Amino acid sequence: MALTPTPMMQQYLGIKEKCKDCILFFRLGDFYEMFFEDAEIASRELELVLTGKDCGLEERAPMCGIPFHAANNYIGRLICKGYKIAICEQMEDPALAKGIVKRDIIKIITPGTFTDSMFLEETKNNYIMSIYVDEVKRKCSLCFADISTGDFYTTSFILNYSLIIDEISKYSPKEILVENNLNAEFTNNIKNKFNVTITKKDLDYFKNEAEENLAKQFSSMDLSDYDSSIKFSANCLINYFYETQKLSLSNISRMDKYDVVDFMSIDINTRRDLELTENVRDKSKKGSLLWVLDKTNTAMGSRKLRKWIEQPLINSNSILNRLNAVDELKNNYSLIVELKECLKKVYDIERITGKVSSQSVNAKELISLKNSIVNIPDIKNLLGDCSAEFLKYIYSNMDELQDIFKLIDDSIMDSPSLSVKEGNVIKDGFNSEIDELRLAKANGKEWIAALENKEREVTGIKSLKIGYNKVFGYYIEISKANFSSIPEGRYIRKQTLTNAERFITEDLKNMEEKILGAEEKLFSIEYSCFVGVRDEIENNIDRIKNSAALLSELDCILSLAQVSLENNYSKPAINDSGYINIKSGRHPVIEKVISGSSFISNDTFLNTEEQQLLIITGPNMAGKSTYMRQVALITLMAQIGCFVPAETADISICDKIFTRIGASDDLFSGKSTFMVEMSEVSNILNNATNRSLVLLDEVGRGTSTYDGLSIAWAVIEYICCNKGLKCKTLFATHYHELTKLENMIPGVKNYCVSVKEIGGEVVFLRKIIAGASDQSYGIEVAKLAGLPEAVIENARSILNNLESNKENSKASQDSNDINDIIEETAVDIQQPSKHVKTKNSAKQIDFIDFGKDSFIQQVASVDVLNLTPLESINKLNELIKSAKGLL
């Protein structure tokens, strides 16, 4: 005989079927319970006790639960781990229900739709994204939204999977909606590169009723110019919002369309290499460009500044508008101070309006909105005399919202209750019925207090008290020690406790009905009034959002002005002539973190003609990479409208910045370091234009010396001789042979890091000068890094032998093969070295003794010219360990 689940479990299984990809929080009384696999996941992730429940099946259902009043913390922890949560509530009063209490899902919480301020970073948007790909038409559309702020952006372009990855890296969404049949390799690539939840939907989810849904959501917009692919992508998000939130979000009222070419293009590698918003070590903000520039006073401003850094401008007028505003504020310190004081009092208006839209705002948050709005007139007054167009626009278009201020000020208590359903929310005088009920409630409680005093006098029991609880209502409590003093027949027994008895009287019972009736009605009317206030604010949500956006932009400009003033930045000139001319440029981050010395500034001149590609040579640790990055960061800072760390700077607008810096592999895709390097170089050569800025560091180092040199040479020639490219390029290398290209390829110029030898020690001056470096000083770098002196001396000996044998080979023309040189070197170093001694300095290395043949073979196999400096150090370390074993 087949076993049948209990009625409650049948209800659970039916609801679970609607949300298979979610953990179902199933409300049972005062707890949310989880069953089966959901319980096993939750118990593991939340460290809950896993129990079981009889459910009518052969085995008990695994079960765990949490108190409903503490659910937010548990939900937040699961969401941060990438899970989705379906909240199933009781839809009727259990006391009045006939049979099983009706239950249903009231909300689905996902990483991309989570709005709990306890878990969201206030300075970062929480984006959700949708991707629609039309393989036939070779087109794709992307949409990004943040339901906590109401942001909604969309773009489309010819299908380019790399470009999609770049856009994902720009917005860093927490969840991405894709069509079920989207390229699996690409989807896996997204998972590997980003910490993101992928949600798959049918094609119908994107297409069905797209026109109708968008017309309803964006009723004030004309969407006729939006192509179908954008509409399908946007429709997917709108459907998902309704599916998860169970209502339409009024704060998402406009869709901002942009083209990827409207902003400087920065691919995922460049964002990482330049450390724009997070450092590469621990992914934190400290040590990034954002860390230096963010002196904002509001959460809204911090989010906006992050967006500015992620999307530098390429329109000269827009750039100059920002720069002129920064200039005016920078030259008026008192205005900076006054504006900062006002903005510090402004709360996160964007996220408050998001809560208004989702009907989750509480009264305290409305008071925060009121206390923010009250500062707007003062801010406008401070901007009244400003002449910069950017600041004048803010002044002219910022709504003071005084009607919203008055509505909240008239209706909501200054210190309201946290819960909007338990009273103490609406001000006296706002609603006459609320005032009458409060009076009745207050009079009733005065009557209770008077009754308590009266009963103490009548009975003579000083400890008699009148109390209240939700189960038994009002009662008279008398301890058992005073039973004998109770007048006979005066009270009706209601409850017996261990040490006391509780009683009622007819008068107390009648007054209880009046008080509790008034309180229940009061709570209901207060909540109704609160909803009315909330709805009126929601009707004006676009006005509030507009003022919030202007406040955030003002906060950004103010931050850039403050940073420019404090760090002695200068206003850059902007040109469209193709050249970058920086005098005494500095790295904005490095100069903030170094201590004990000042940052060494450097000049840079790049154009598309005689100084198009600068070959930069010099030792590691001398500052080549820092120099290249600072040129890119100064350019980027200028294009976000910030002053720059330089004496002067004249910046040609760059449409793209590319970097190929550092070694990395892609184990998920099975790509070696060299393959990744070549893929990145390929991306640069195929996508850069003559308006781009390119940074290339050690191209070709991941393969053999001659192969790497050949590739680096060919890349330089391609960049400089391809008329469709000719981009401004900084090219750092250890291939000194490339310096010969200065006189061979037009546009190539040699620069190097200045090095000075003092008393036999090498000092890196970190100054970029014209000319080529004659050596790499790798051994000196190894010494600075702290390698044992024995290794350093042995390395010098090996290097001298290598160079000597190389010269002899060239002179005699007996050998042109690098392996022959190494073999000769290996023979030479078999002779005892006066530099390498035992610990007691009594015995030199003797290859004739222990393991001679093996050690010689090990040394002879070293391909020195094919090793990077780091690999050389590691190899030397291996050799010295082997040598020590022969002592």
C-alpha atoms as one frame of an Amber mdcrd trajectory, in Angstrom:
protein
   0.000   0.000   0.000   1.436   3.368  -1.068   2.051   5.854   1.699   0.445
   9.286   1.456   2.020  12.486   2.795   0.125  14.247   5.560  -2.145  17.145
   4.480   0.383  19.707   5.734   3.218  18.002   3.852   1.077  17.812   0.710
   0.596  21.563   1.001   4.338  22.033   1.445   5.219  19.883  -1.564   2.707
  21.723  -3.753   4.187  25.116  -2.844   7.766  23.836  -3.195   6.951  22.788
  -6.764   6.519  26.500  -7.619  10.054  27.412  -6.498  12.324  24.444  -7.144
  15.478  26.572  -7.306  14.774  28.278  -3.949  15.077  27.336  -0.301  11.474
  27.451   0.915  10.892  29.177   4.271   7.571  27.546   5.240   5.735  29.410
   8.028   4.464  27.205  10.849   3.345  29.289  13.825   6.268  31.356  15.071
   8.853  29.528  12.943   9.961  29.198   9.356  10.555  25.509   8.760  12.594
  23.887   6.000  12.276  20.264   4.878  14.153  17.650   2.853  17.068  18.982
   0.790  16.316  22.588   1.794  16.720  21.596   5.437  19.999  19.844   4.759
  21.387  22.891   2.917  20.173  25.376   5.550  21.447  23.301   8.465  24.883
  23.114   6.840  25.140  26.751   5.768  23.534  28.256   8.885  24.893  25.751
  11.403  21.395  24.721  12.518  20.420  21.445  14.192  18.971  19.030  11.635
  15.997  17.107  13.028  13.162  15.171  11.427   9.371  15.257  11.138   6.828
  12.531  10.558   5.207  13.362   7.257   3.287  10.247   6.288   6.144   8.767
   4.250   8.397   5.814   5.058  11.148   8.011   6.469  10.940  11.144   8.548
  11.480  14.328   6.572  14.773  16.121   7.401  13.774  19.401   9.050  15.285
  22.519  10.571  13.763  25.851  11.506  14.382  29.444  12.569  12.229  31.940
  14.547  10.324  34.131  12.112  11.264  37.324  13.984  14.975  36.566  13.442
  14.638  35.500   9.802  16.361  38.517   8.224  19.786  37.602   9.542  19.509
  34.001   8.310  18.140  35.104   4.941  21.012  37.560   4.498  23.601  34.883
   5.219  22.085  32.523   2.657  21.752  35.232   0.000  25.412  36.188   0.463
  26.273  32.559  -0.313  24.323  32.756  -3.592  21.093  30.984  -2.591  17.522
  32.090  -3.347  14.839  32.175  -0.653  11.070  31.800  -1.110   9.052  33.193
   1.832   5.828  31.241   2.405   3.434  32.892   4.868   0.155  31.935   6.536
  -2.535  33.723   4.561  -5.221  33.503   7.273  -5.498  33.559  11.062  -4.856
  30.004  12.298  -7.482  30.501  15.028 -10.146  31.108  12.392  -8.966  28.601
   9.788 -10.960  25.507   8.957  -8.600  22.644   8.258  -5.105  23.374   6.985
  -4.146  27.056   7.217  -3.872  28.623   3.764  -0.276  29.415   2.833   1.413
  30.925  -0.196   4.663  32.508  -1.348   4.598  36.245  -0.691   8.128  37.061
  -1.868  11.190  35.501  -3.440  14.540  36.920  -2.381  17.530  36.436  -4.688
  21.071  37.855  -4.771  19.998  40.366  -7.430  16.756  41.456  -5.722  17.973
  41.604  -2.128  17.389  44.994  -0.478  18.200  44.439   3.204  20.449  47.349
   4.191  22.137  45.191   6.830  23.780  43.142   4.084  24.035  45.535   1.138
  27.140  47.679   0.863  25.835  51.223   1.036  28.559  52.520  -1.309  27.944
  49.884  -4.006  24.952  49.186  -6.204  23.381  45.738  -6.072  22.847  45.088
  -9.780  20.899  42.337 -11.474  21.479  41.791 -15.193  19.734  40.148 -18.141
  21.390  39.011 -21.367  19.454  38.492 -24.577  21.378  37.037 -27.528  20.050
  36.711 -31.073  22.447  34.315 -32.788  20.673  34.655 -36.132  20.935  38.445
 -36.296  24.283  38.358 -34.427  23.068  40.908 -31.914  22.847  41.062 -28.144
  21.197  43.336 -25.599  22.026  43.809 -21.941  20.001  45.323 -19.109  21.233
  46.240 -15.632  18.988  47.253 -12.731  19.224  47.957  -9.022  15.820  47.701
  -7.406  17.111  49.315  -4.212  17.836  52.578  -6.057  15.626  52.362  -9.173
  18.548  52.431 -11.640  17.792  50.720 -14.962  20.291  50.774 -17.861  20.287
  49.065 -21.219  22.579  48.740 -24.223  22.861  46.647 -27.380  25.596  45.880
 -29.891  26.747  43.426 -32.528  27.269  40.104 -30.774  30.665  40.139 -29.085
  31.097  37.832 -26.107  34.244  39.601 -24.923  32.367  42.895 -24.842  29.626
  41.302 -22.737  32.288  40.192 -20.268  33.645  43.748 -20.147  30.194  45.155
 -19.382  29.687  42.570 -16.639  33.013  43.617 -15.106  31.847  47.245 -15.197
  28.626  46.656 -13.246  29.584  43.569 -11.179  26.023  42.203 -10.989  25.117
  39.729  -8.243  22.706  37.812 -10.493  22.415  37.338 -14.247  19.314  36.140
 -16.106  20.073  34.231 -19.300  18.091  32.253 -21.839  18.197  28.480 -21.347
  19.991  27.860 -24.627  22.657  30.545 -24.273  26.104  29.319 -25.303  27.137
  26.934 -22.497  30.846  27.670 -22.823  30.178  31.380 -22.455  27.910  30.830
 -19.429  30.593  28.742 -17.756  33.131  31.437 -18.530  30.956  33.967 -16.686
  30.706  31.665 -13.666  34.473  31.201 -13.599  35.295  34.895 -13.866  32.658
  36.383 -11.562  31.067  35.590  -8.232  27.548  35.673  -9.644  24.325  33.666
  -9.556  23.122  32.513 -12.998  19.345  32.186 -13.396  18.064  30.505 -16.556
  14.713  31.294 -18.143  12.785  30.107 -21.211  12.813  32.250 -24.333   9.124
  33.039 -23.758  10.078  34.680 -20.478  11.994  37.265 -22.523   9.522  37.713
 -25.364   5.948  37.232 -24.164   3.951  40.473 -23.813   7.149  42.543 -23.921
   5.483  45.603 -25.436   2.640  45.584 -22.901   4.835  45.003 -19.870   7.305
  47.747 -20.769   4.563  50.224 -21.639   3.074  49.653 -18.198   6.373  49.863
 -16.304   7.774  52.844 -18.229   4.502  54.631 -18.898   6.086  58.089 -19.193
   8.596  57.003 -21.844   8.364  56.653 -25.612   9.864  53.241 -26.348   9.242
  53.265 -30.097  12.951  53.810 -30.867  14.065  50.841 -28.782  14.782  47.753
 -30.862  13.179  44.418 -30.090  16.290  42.870 -28.559  16.450  45.601 -25.899
  12.761  45.164 -25.198  13.186  41.405 -24.755  16.093  41.864 -22.357  14.228
  44.527 -20.356  11.042  42.446 -20.311  12.939  39.590 -18.721  13.965  41.794
 -15.788  10.503  43.309 -15.387   8.954  39.822 -15.331  11.494  38.698 -12.769
  10.802  41.674 -10.522   7.111  40.893 -10.504   7.759  37.187  -9.994   9.990
  37.793  -6.976   8.574  40.966  -5.417   4.908  40.192  -6.157   4.284  43.822
  -7.106   5.272  46.431  -9.675   8.199  48.615  -8.593   7.299  52.279  -9.076
  10.852  53.536  -8.467  11.876  51.896 -11.747  10.152  54.367 -14.022  12.697
  55.072 -16.745  15.093  53.021 -18.820  18.382  54.782 -19.583  19.806  53.609
 -22.879  23.518  53.995 -23.552  25.957  52.943 -26.230  29.201  51.286 -25.198
  31.052  53.874 -27.314  29.541  56.725 -25.273  32.168  56.098 -22.592  35.806
  55.145 -22.502  36.080  51.403 -23.105  37.950  49.599 -20.324  38.142  45.823
 -20.537  38.206  43.447 -17.586  42.010  43.080 -17.624  42.567  46.831 -17.606
  40.158  47.349 -14.700  42.112  44.754 -12.760  45.585  46.027 -13.710  44.799
  49.674 -12.973  43.007  48.783  -9.714  40.216  51.252 -10.384  37.775  50.311
  -7.624  39.524  47.460  -5.798  43.066  46.266  -5.315  44.328  43.001  -6.803
  45.489  41.591  -3.481  42.370  41.258  -1.343  39.744  42.923  -3.592  39.166
  45.673  -1.028  38.743  49.355  -1.815  41.964  50.401  -0.075  44.795  50.945
  -2.523  42.487  51.596  -5.482  41.860  54.814  -7.393  38.399  54.978  -5.822
  40.033  54.880  -2.380  42.000  58.028  -3.246  39.167  59.951  -4.888  36.237
  59.042  -2.634  35.713  61.814  -0.101  31.963  61.790  -0.639  29.563  62.576
   2.186  26.606  60.415   1.153  26.136  56.784   0.164  24.480  58.035  -3.028
  27.537  60.099  -3.895  29.918  57.209  -3.269  27.936  54.944  -5.595  27.846
  57.649  -8.257  31.596  58.285  -8.033  32.265  54.575  -8.471  30.170  54.723
 -11.642  32.095  57.771 -12.916  35.372  55.919 -12.456  33.989  52.826 -14.169
  32.695  54.920 -17.090  35.042  57.824 -17.987  33.641  60.359 -20.440  34.775
  60.793 -24.041  32.780  63.940 -24.829  35.015  66.979 -24.365  32.154  69.315
 -23.407  30.936  66.963 -20.685  34.486  66.560 -19.355  35.056  70.317 -19.288
  31.730  70.894 -17.509  32.906  68.695 -14.657  36.415  70.153 -14.633  35.103
  73.719 -14.473  32.833  72.803 -11.566  35.743  71.181  -9.722  37.835  74.273
 -10.435  35.261  76.642  -8.989  34.826  74.621  -5.809  38.563  74.019  -5.414
  39.101  77.765  -5.386  36.398  78.366  -2.778  37.326  76.346   0.300  34.649
  77.901   2.501  31.997  76.753   0.010  33.427  73.221   0.134  33.151  73.206
   3.929  29.578  74.542   3.962  28.361  72.137   1.286  29.995  69.200   3.069
  28.215  70.079   6.310  24.862  70.086   4.522  25.486  66.847   2.607  26.588
  65.001   5.742  23.014  65.368   6.997  21.542  63.730   3.876  20.567  60.066
   4.194  20.400  57.515   1.380  17.366  58.978  -0.364  17.661  56.589  -3.327
  17.342  53.482  -1.191  14.601  55.006   0.944  12.545  55.594  -2.214  13.306
  51.992  -3.191  11.713  50.855   0.058   8.751  53.156  -0.551   8.310  51.495
  -3.936   8.509  47.959  -2.508   6.177  48.960   0.372   8.792  47.969   2.945
   9.663  51.449   4.239   9.116  52.145   7.933   8.293  55.370   9.747  11.866
  55.968  10.930  13.055  55.881   7.325  10.447  58.471   6.372  11.819  60.681
   9.137  15.287  60.168   7.584  13.831  61.283   4.252  12.345  64.373   5.903
  15.625  65.191   7.641  17.390  64.911   4.291  14.946  67.118   2.400  15.239
  69.876   4.992  18.833  70.488   3.817  17.996  71.000   0.133  17.056  74.716
   0.380  20.355  75.461   2.158  22.289  73.550  -0.511  20.521  75.469  -3.280
  21.251  78.772  -1.568  24.966  77.917  -1.397  24.986  77.175  -5.138  23.123
  80.345  -6.028  26.212  82.380  -6.902  28.138  79.648  -8.716  29.105  80.299
 -12.338  30.133  76.802 -13.521  27.480  75.357 -15.847  27.453  72.031 -14.006
  26.681  73.709 -10.671  24.156  76.095 -12.235  22.307  73.111 -13.718  22.076
  71.473 -10.306  20.826  74.715  -8.783  18.148  75.197 -11.448  16.860  71.629
 -11.556  16.919  70.512  -7.933  13.390  70.253  -6.522  13.277  71.409  -2.897
  10.441  68.913  -2.194   8.928  71.098   0.500   5.483  69.542   0.041   6.958
  66.120   0.813   8.743  67.574   3.829   5.478  69.100   5.115   3.532  65.867
   4.559   5.982  63.831   6.638   6.447  66.578   9.226   2.688  66.881   9.746
   1.953  63.167   9.851   4.831  61.113  11.297   6.074  61.280  14.891   9.629
  62.510  15.298  10.557  59.279  17.116   8.116  56.685  15.777   7.970  52.971
  16.500  10.002  50.688  14.276   6.926  48.625  13.414   4.264  50.460  11.436
   1.513  48.088  12.602   1.827  48.555  16.358   0.984  52.233  16.781   3.025
  55.231  17.892   3.583  56.312  14.284   1.113  59.124  13.482   1.428  62.555
  15.087  -1.299  64.026  17.296  -3.495  66.408  15.333  -3.094  64.677  11.957
  -6.222  62.497  12.259  -9.113  63.293  14.633 -10.196  59.660  15.030  -6.667
  58.652  16.060  -6.671  61.486  18.629 -10.027  60.297  20.089  -8.880  56.688
  20.318  -5.629  57.702  21.980  -7.605  59.706  24.518  -9.885  56.751  25.189
  -6.903  54.467  25.554  -5.156  56.939  27.883  -8.324  57.433  29.973  -8.761
  53.683  30.196  -5.264  53.253  31.514  -5.818  56.069  33.998  -8.963  54.237
  35.122  -6.872  51.032  35.529  -4.324  52.894  37.647  -7.109  54.397  39.801
  -8.694  50.965  40.203  -5.409  49.514  41.409  -5.110  52.193  44.125  -8.736
  51.692  45.139  -8.383  47.927  45.476  -5.248  48.276  47.583  -7.138  50.556
  49.978 -10.209  48.293  50.158  -8.291  45.081  50.728  -5.318  46.528  52.579
  -3.008  44.487  50.295  -0.211  46.859  49.377   1.366  44.385  46.909  -1.844
  44.033  44.866  -1.260  44.961  41.270  -3.160  45.087  38.012  -1.250  43.598
  35.076  -1.777  42.657  31.426  -0.667  40.036  28.913  -1.825  39.169  25.429
  -3.211  35.769  26.441  -5.269  36.645  29.561  -5.786  40.374  29.121  -6.033
  42.550  32.292  -5.991  40.883  35.727  -5.645  41.614  39.452  -2.727  39.672
  40.901  -2.524  38.840  44.632   0.191  36.742  46.232  -0.863  33.581  48.123
   0.470  35.066  51.345  -2.345  37.673  51.148  -5.246  35.313  50.298  -6.791
  35.729  53.729  -7.144  39.475  53.186  -9.319  39.124  50.074 -12.946  40.194
  50.781 -15.260  37.276  50.067 -17.039  37.424  46.714 -15.177  40.545  45.562
 -13.172  38.934  42.720 -13.652  36.292  40.015 -10.745  33.800  39.853  -9.036
  33.790  36.428  -5.636  32.045  36.690  -3.635  30.191  39.334   0.143  30.635
  39.545   2.680  28.968  41.844   2.890  31.907  44.250  -0.102  33.999  43.305
  -3.678  34.078  42.046  -5.066  36.261  39.309  -8.600  37.659  39.376 -10.931
  39.894  37.407 -14.036  41.947  38.117 -16.938  42.757  35.833 -15.866  46.425
  35.706 -12.287  45.454  34.827 -13.526  43.099  32.122 -15.699  45.801  30.572
 -12.895  48.346  30.646 -10.550  45.798  29.095 -12.872  45.466  26.120 -12.962
  49.244  25.724  -9.179  49.655  26.033  -8.244  46.733  23.803 -10.904  47.633
  21.273  -9.603  51.194  21.160  -5.993  49.972  20.867  -6.752  47.503  18.082
  -8.717  50.105  16.185  -6.012  52.693  16.844  -3.316  50.433  15.382  -5.458
  49.776  12.336  -6.211  53.441  11.658  -2.600  54.493  12.287  -1.399  51.905
   9.799  -4.008  53.052   7.287  -2.834  56.666   7.692   0.787  55.598   7.304
  -0.037  53.746   4.080  -1.775  56.876   2.796   1.349  58.966   3.496   3.551
  56.318   1.887   1.343  56.202  -1.204   1.456  59.984  -1.579   5.256  59.877
  -1.406   5.254  57.072  -3.974   3.193  59.250  -6.314   6.056  61.769  -6.230
   8.877  59.253  -6.414  10.277  60.572  -9.710  10.677  64.059  -8.259  12.474
  62.672  -5.208  14.740  60.483  -7.336  15.664  63.436  -9.538  16.737  65.543
  -6.565  18.624  62.575  -5.120  20.522  62.145  -8.405  21.521  65.823  -8.440
  22.639  65.641  -4.819  24.795  62.625  -5.624  26.427  64.410  -8.576  27.112
  67.461  -6.439  28.660  65.169  -3.822  30.948  63.664  -6.494  32.124  67.047
  -7.763  32.681  68.185  -4.189  34.762  65.062  -3.496  36.925  65.604  -6.587
  37.449  69.245  -5.631  38.458  68.328  -2.090  40.893  65.620  -3.259  42.369
  67.966  -5.886  42.918  70.645  -3.252  44.396  68.326  -0.609  46.751  66.502
  -3.016  47.905  69.465  -5.081  46.359  68.252  -8.330  46.229  70.517 -11.367
  43.504  71.150 -13.891  44.230  69.240 -17.114  43.722  70.688 -20.558  41.674
  68.538 -22.926  42.532  68.227 -26.618  41.373  66.283 -29.651  44.764  66.452
 -31.379  46.033  63.039 -30.417  48.787  63.899 -27.943  49.315  63.412 -24.209
  51.721  65.835 -22.563  52.244  65.371 -18.818  54.760  67.371 -16.804  55.905
  65.949 -13.471  53.199  63.321 -13.346  52.686  61.199 -10.223  50.884  57.945
  -9.466  47.764  59.001  -7.468  47.675  55.862  -5.303  51.375  55.132  -4.783
  52.107  58.676  -3.654  49.443  58.259  -0.944  50.834  55.027   0.459  54.614
  55.520   0.349  56.176  56.785   3.526  59.506  58.330   4.390  60.144  59.751
   0.924  58.432  61.767  -1.738  57.161  60.280  -4.959  59.489  60.783  -7.943
  57.518  62.546 -10.672  58.047  61.946 -14.390  57.210  63.619 -17.676  55.383
  61.909 -20.536  54.889  62.919 -24.131  52.958  60.703 -26.517  51.416  61.397
 -29.899  50.454  59.508 -33.034  53.565  60.506 -34.977  57.213  60.687 -33.853
  56.489  59.704 -30.197  53.809  57.116 -30.726  55.393  54.101 -29.030  57.845
  54.437 -26.154  60.061  51.412 -25.509  60.890  51.523 -21.803  63.823  49.492
 -20.533  65.364  49.167 -17.109  65.566  46.780 -14.187  62.661  45.279 -12.359
  61.578  47.189  -9.240  62.854  50.395 -10.826  59.367  51.770 -11.488  58.523
  50.957 -15.122  55.092  49.485 -14.346  54.264  52.270 -11.890  55.180  54.837
 -14.535  53.016  53.233 -17.186  50.053  52.871 -14.856  50.300  56.480 -13.726
  50.039  57.695 -17.333  46.863  55.637 -17.760  45.400  56.791 -14.437  46.152
  60.458 -15.106  44.414  60.125 -18.485  41.438  58.384 -16.919  41.172  60.900
 -14.078  41.111  63.760 -16.580  38.280  62.074 -18.462  36.121  61.608 -15.376
  36.477  65.358 -14.799  39.028  65.308 -11.992  42.178  67.336 -11.592  45.330
  65.226 -11.985  48.563  64.584 -10.047  50.917  66.581 -12.253  52.298  70.078
 -12.604  50.539  70.368 -15.957  48.735  67.924 -18.218  47.312  68.237 -21.705
  45.298  65.111 -22.406  43.949  63.915 -25.730  40.648  62.136 -25.219  41.177
  58.380 -25.359  38.372  56.141 -26.512  39.910  53.029 -24.933  42.628  52.068
 -22.495  44.207  48.629 -22.760  46.776  47.010 -20.498  48.769  43.803 -20.795
  50.579  43.671 -17.467  51.563  40.765 -15.232  51.510  37.007 -15.657  48.413
  34.897 -15.144  46.961  31.665 -16.355  43.412  30.445 -16.909  43.255  26.982
 -15.417  39.489  26.692 -15.913  39.918  27.065 -19.663  43.154  25.095 -19.802
  45.136  28.106 -21.017  48.797  28.574 -20.132  50.307  31.874 -19.014  51.670
  32.461 -22.490  48.358  31.597 -24.150  46.532  34.058 -21.885  49.157  36.698
 -22.677  48.804  36.192 -26.424  44.990  36.254 -26.157  45.127  39.584 -24.358
  47.574  41.037 -26.893  45.332  39.782 -29.687  42.347  41.515 -28.108  44.302
  44.770 -27.947  45.549  44.641 -31.537  42.089  43.790 -32.857  40.188  46.441
 -30.894  42.490  49.419 -30.314  42.182  52.535 -32.477  44.416  55.532 -33.121
  42.634  57.246 -30.200  43.487  54.461 -27.731  46.133  54.298 -25.024  47.910
  50.934 -24.702  50.224  49.671 -21.957  52.261  46.555 -22.780  54.603  45.045
 -20.206  57.003  42.218 -21.069  55.201  40.966 -24.169  56.663  37.623 -25.247
  58.297  36.670 -21.981  56.242  33.500 -21.578  58.017  31.588 -24.332  61.561
  31.026 -25.569  63.848  34.033 -25.935  63.908  34.156 -29.719  60.194  33.447
 -30.078  59.338  36.097 -27.489  61.652  38.652 -29.023  60.219  37.998 -32.468
  56.642  38.369 -31.233  57.429  41.588 -29.337  59.175  43.030 -32.402  56.257
  42.113 -34.666  53.730  43.634 -32.233  55.646  46.933 -32.147  55.877  47.009
 -35.922  52.168  46.264 -36.289  51.154  49.028 -33.860  53.377  51.637 -35.518
  53.021  50.727 -39.192  49.349  49.780 -39.380  47.622  52.969 -40.545  44.365
  51.820 -39.000  45.990  51.536 -35.579  48.967  53.767 -34.630  47.750  54.019
 -31.022  49.690  55.734 -28.261  51.667  52.943 -26.580  53.989  52.431 -23.632
  56.007  49.234 -24.151  58.169  47.970 -21.254  60.605  45.168 -22.035  63.775
  43.341 -21.025  64.541  42.534 -24.648  67.269  45.140 -25.124  67.486  44.169
 -28.784  64.192  46.040 -29.298  65.860  49.364 -28.588  67.385  49.167 -32.072
  63.887  49.787 -33.473  64.074  53.500 -32.598  65.943  54.186 -35.815  64.130
  51.551 -37.852  60.405  52.107 -37.233  58.829  55.601 -37.339  57.213  56.623
 -34.048  59.383  54.418 -31.799  61.384  56.170 -29.088  63.581  54.684 -26.381
  63.215  55.561 -22.720  64.708  53.938 -19.657  64.713  54.134 -15.889  67.716
  55.983 -14.622  70.089  53.882 -12.492  73.157  55.042 -10.596  75.982  52.959
  -9.126  77.329  54.351  -5.864  80.174  52.550  -4.095  79.443  49.333  -5.919
  75.760  49.498  -4.993  72.981  50.088  -7.536  70.448  52.837  -6.779  67.192
  53.038  -8.781  66.416  56.712  -9.307  62.899  55.958 -10.656  63.340  58.716
 -13.225  62.317  58.049 -16.816  64.882  59.476 -19.245  65.444  59.314 -22.996
  67.663  56.473 -24.163  68.013  52.748 -23.642  69.152  50.811 -20.593  72.346
  48.813 -21.134  71.528  46.029 -18.652  68.725  44.652 -16.482  70.432  44.609
 -13.077  68.556  41.440 -12.227  71.142  40.290  -9.699  70.977  43.646  -7.915
  67.206  43.277  -7.706  67.672  39.794  -6.257  70.000  41.272  -3.669  67.428
  43.906  -2.738  64.878  41.130  -2.382  67.044  39.524   0.296  68.535  36.431
  -1.365  71.459  34.937   0.544  74.820  36.491  -0.271  76.160  33.110  -1.426
  73.446  32.930  -4.091  74.132  36.499  -5.201  77.875  35.927  -5.528  77.386
  32.637  -7.344  74.902  34.312  -9.698  77.463  36.999 -10.517  80.025  34.312
 -11.246  77.635  32.449 -13.545  76.653  35.685 -15.288  80.301  36.615 -15.881
  80.968  33.196 -17.366  77.883  33.421 -19.578  78.797  36.870 -20.872  82.444
  35.895 -21.338  81.572  32.758 -23.266  79.056  34.664 -25.349  81.678  37.225
 -26.337  84.235  34.510 -27.069  81.694  32.663 -29.189  80.950  35.791 -31.177
  84.620  36.598 -31.604  85.636  33.136 -32.756  82.375  32.547 -34.648  82.737
  28.932 -33.526  79.240  28.841 -32.124  76.044  30.844 -32.518  73.925  28.540
 -30.403  72.894  29.609 -26.910  73.103  26.016 -25.707  76.789  25.906 -26.648
  77.378  28.990 -24.520  75.618  27.425 -21.542  77.611  24.214 -21.935  80.830
  26.246 -21.914  79.597  28.121 -18.857  78.745  24.886 -17.085  82.294  23.624
 -17.666  83.748  26.897 -16.367  81.755  26.891 -13.140  82.992  23.420 -12.293
  86.139  25.138 -11.076  86.081  26.076  -7.402  84.643  29.554  -6.866  86.327
  31.756  -4.335  82.946  33.345  -3.553  81.016  30.229  -2.594  82.090  28.616
   0.657  80.786  26.223   3.266  79.252  27.432   6.480  82.658  27.302   8.206
  84.357  28.852   5.154  86.802  25.918   5.096  85.626  23.993   2.069  84.685
  25.109  -1.465  82.160  23.347  -3.675  83.832  20.304  -5.204  82.058  18.766
  -8.158  84.433  15.768  -8.159  83.039  14.501  -4.877  79.356  13.820  -4.314
  76.925  13.746  -7.248  79.305  15.472  -9.681  77.727  14.233 -12.885  74.169
  14.916 -11.778  74.937  18.445 -10.671  76.841  19.286 -13.855  73.929  18.034
 -15.923  71.521  20.145 -13.867  73.569  23.319 -14.393  74.217  22.583 -18.063
  70.481  22.264 -18.715  69.727  25.817 -17.570  68.529  27.906 -20.502  69.444
  31.263 -18.984  68.314  33.492 -21.815  64.865  31.925 -21.810  64.239  32.620
 -18.126  62.464  35.643 -16.709  64.215  37.422 -13.816  61.924  35.704 -11.297
  62.484  32.300 -12.885  66.246  32.934 -12.813  66.086  33.620  -9.081  64.095
  30.441  -8.496  66.524  28.409 -10.595  69.502  29.840  -8.717  67.814  28.929
  -5.468  67.419  25.342  -6.695  71.088  25.213  -7.729  72.323  26.456  -4.386
  70.209  23.890  -2.543  71.696  21.157  -4.718  75.182  22.540  -4.129  74.679
  22.574  -0.373  73.806  18.930  -0.572  77.236  18.246  -2.041  79.139  19.971
   0.767
